[in-house]
Structures are given as structure tokens and as C-alpha cells.
Amino acid sequence: MPDPTPDTRAILHMAPATLPGGAELVLRVMPLPADVNANGDIFGGWIMAQVDLAGAVLPSRIAKGRIATVAVNQFVFKQPVSLGDLLSFYARVTRIGRTSISVHVEVWAERNPANLQRVKVTEADLTYVAIDSNGQPRPVPA
Ligand SMILES: CC(C)(COP(=O)(O)OP(=O)(O)OC[C@H]1O[C@@H](n2cnc3c(N)ncnc32)[C@H](O)[C@@H]1OP(=O)(O)O)[C@@H](O)C(=O)NCCC(=O)NCCS
């Protein structure tokens, strides 16, 4: 194989579009200094907000309209997130009910570009409900 060009090298170093279990890359973001807590790590509430946004991507597509987060069924901070980490959010639909859609979200941090490491930092399970214009549950479209 020929030596990769600088552009190809950049692509080779990008996070994969899917994980082995089929979870899709739905969001990538880097925290800012304003997101740091008193310990110097990234504030857990900031990560929860990003997970809620990332978790909503697939349910919105399936519900074809408005959704609301009804429950965070599980949330585990496995490793701290540091300034400079580039976070990739992967989501997989785990259940489609009558009006609700549940997803599993994994967050992976890329750190230390000189000697790149990928670390799973957070895992969560969330449930979203398809809602109508009055904010009431509506059936998930077939
Ligand atoms: C989402 C909302 C419209 C649901 O209304 P509701 O009258 O409680 O609805 P239901 O009890 O009929 O439940 C709707 C679905 O959610 C599911 N659900 C409710 N609570 C759940 C929980 N704790 N975990 C998993 N699923 C849950 C139900 O099983 C049902 O799914 P199904 O139809 O697929 O079987 C309403 O609770 C609401 O507006 N919540 C606030 C949403 C919001 O503002 N979110 C942003 C965070 S601040």
C-alpha cells in the first residue's frame, strides 16, 4: 500500500463511524475551559447534557418528529474527562415500544495526540417518548 498522504492520515486517525456492536457515531465535541469542575476535570452535568443530545439523534429520526427525554435509566461515569479530550458519542437503539424509544450511549475520549489513546469514559441508557404538538405521547410511526 502506498504511503498515506497527509489527508489520508487524518482520515485513518478519525474515530470509526460505527462500533463493533453496531452503535453509530452521532456526535463529536471537545469540552471548553468553562466546562471544568473544581477538581480540574470536566463537569459531569456537561457530559450528561451532551449524552442527552447524542441519545436523541436516532429516536428523533425514528419518531419523525418531536420527542422528549422521559428517563435516564442508567448513567455511569467510568473515567474522568480532561480538557483537550475529543469526545465521540456512539448510540444504539435498544428498544422501540408503543410511544417510547430506548438507546444505549457510549462516550469515548481521544487524548494525547502525540501517542493517541481512546478511552471509554461514560455509558448511559436513556428513553425518549414521541410527543405530539400538545406534548402528549403519540405512537412511534411504523
Ligand atoms: C414524556 C411525557 C410526555 C410522557 O408522558 P406520560 O403520560 O408520562 O407517558 P406514559 O406513562 O404513557 O409513558 C410513555 C412511554 O414512556 C415510557 N416510560 C415512562 N417512564 C419511563 C421510565 N422511567 N423508563 C423507561 N420508560 C419509561 C412508558 O413505558 C411508555 O412507553 P411505551 O408507550 O413505549 O410503552 C411526560 O412524562 C413529560 O412531558 N415529561 C417531561 C419531559 C421533559 O421535559 N424532558 C426533558 C427533561 S427536563
PDBQT file of the ligand as one rigid body, heavy atoms in Angstrom, charges set to zero:
ROOT
HETATM    1  C1  LIG A 201     -42.596  12.333  28.244  1.00  0.00    +0.000 C 
HETATM    2  C2  LIG A 201     -44.043  12.509  28.694  1.00  0.00    +0.000 C 
HETATM    3  C3  LIG A 201     -44.820  13.233  27.599  1.00  0.00    +0.000 C 
HETATM    4  C4  LIG A 201     -44.609  11.093  28.862  1.00  0.00    +0.000 C 
HETATM    5  O1  LIG A 201     -45.923  11.251  29.318  1.00  0.00    +0.000 OA
HETATM    6  P1  LIG A 201     -46.577  10.152  30.310  1.00  0.00    +0.000 P 
HETATM    7  O2  LIG A 201     -48.012  10.469  30.459  1.00  0.00    +0.000 OA
HETATM    8  O3  LIG A 201     -45.711  10.047  31.499  1.00  0.00    +0.000 OA
HETATM    9  O4  LIG A 201     -46.464   8.857  29.375  1.00  0.00    +0.000 OA
HETATM   10  P2  LIG A 201     -46.668   7.333  29.675  1.00  0.00    +0.000 P 
HETATM   11  O5  LIG A 201     -46.763   6.988  31.114  1.00  0.00    +0.000 OA
HETATM   12  O6  LIG A 201     -47.792   6.916  28.761  1.00  0.00    +0.000 OA
HETATM   13  O7  LIG A 201     -45.290   6.695  29.117  1.00  0.00    +0.000 OA
HETATM   14  C5  LIG A 201     -44.909   6.924  27.781  1.00  0.00    +0.000 C 
HETATM   15  C6  LIG A 201     -43.834   5.929  27.441  1.00  0.00    +0.000 C 
HETATM   16  O8  LIG A 201     -42.681   6.210  28.231  1.00  0.00    +0.000 OA
HETATM   17  C7  LIG A 201     -42.275   5.011  28.888  1.00  0.00    +0.000 C 
HETATM   18  N1  LIG A 201     -41.700   5.363  30.178  1.00  0.00    +0.000 N 
HETATM   19  C8  LIG A 201     -42.247   6.145  31.135  1.00  0.00    +0.000 A 
HETATM   20  N2  LIG A 201     -41.407   6.214  32.188  1.00  0.00    +0.000 NA
HETATM   21  C9  LIG A 201     -40.322   5.502  31.891  1.00  0.00    +0.000 A 
HETATM   22  C10 LIG A 201     -39.129   5.181  32.572  1.00  0.00    +0.000 A 
HETATM   23  N3  LIG A 201     -38.879   5.628  33.800  1.00  0.00    +0.000 N 
HETATM   24  N4  LIG A 201     -38.203   4.396  31.939  1.00  0.00    +0.000 NA
HETATM   25  C11 LIG A 201     -38.455   3.912  30.708  1.00  0.00    +0.000 A 
HETATM   26  N5  LIG A 201     -39.575   4.177  30.001  1.00  0.00    +0.000 NA
HETATM   27  C12 LIG A 201     -40.498   4.950  30.594  1.00  0.00    +0.000 A 
HETATM   28  C13 LIG A 201     -43.551   4.193  29.046  1.00  0.00    +0.000 C 
HETATM   29  O9  LIG A 201     -43.234   2.821  29.243  1.00  0.00    +0.000 OA
HETATM   30  C14 LIG A 201     -44.212   4.474  27.717  1.00  0.00    +0.000 C 
HETATM   31  O10 LIG A 201     -43.581   3.711  26.711  1.00  0.00    +0.000 OA
HETATM   32  P3  LIG A 201     -44.408   2.772  25.641  1.00  0.00    +0.000 P 
HETATM   33  O11 LIG A 201     -45.587   3.571  25.132  1.00  0.00    +0.000 OA
HETATM   34  O12 LIG A 201     -43.406   2.534  24.526  1.00  0.00    +0.000 OA
HETATM   35  O13 LIG A 201     -44.805   1.551  26.372  1.00  0.00    +0.000 OA
HETATM   36  C15 LIG A 201     -44.157  13.277  30.057  1.00  0.00    +0.000 C 
HETATM   37  O14 LIG A 201     -43.717  12.418  31.115  1.00  0.00    +0.000 OA
HETATM   38  C16 LIG A 201     -43.339  14.555  30.043  1.00  0.00    +0.000 C 
HETATM   39  O15 LIG A 201     -43.702  15.520  29.409  1.00  0.00    +0.000 OA
HETATM   40  N6  LIG A 201     -42.179  14.536  30.731  1.00  0.00    +0.000 N 
HETATM   41  C17 LIG A 201     -41.256  15.678  30.707  1.00  0.00    +0.000 C 
HETATM   42  C18 LIG A 201     -40.303  15.520  29.521  1.00  0.00    +0.000 C 
HETATM   43  C19 LIG A 201     -39.210  16.561  29.557  1.00  0.00    +0.000 C 
HETATM   44  O16 LIG A 201     -39.454  17.730  29.770  1.00  0.00    +0.000 OA
HETATM   45  N7  LIG A 201     -37.968  16.075  29.325  1.00  0.00    +0.000 N 
HETATM   46  C20 LIG A 201     -36.819  16.943  29.327  1.00  0.00    +0.000 C 
HETATM   47  C21 LIG A 201     -36.074  16.811  30.598  1.00  0.00    +0.000 C 
HETATM   48  S1  LIG A 201     -36.313  18.193  31.631  1.00  0.00    +0.000 SA
ENDROOT
TORSDOF 0
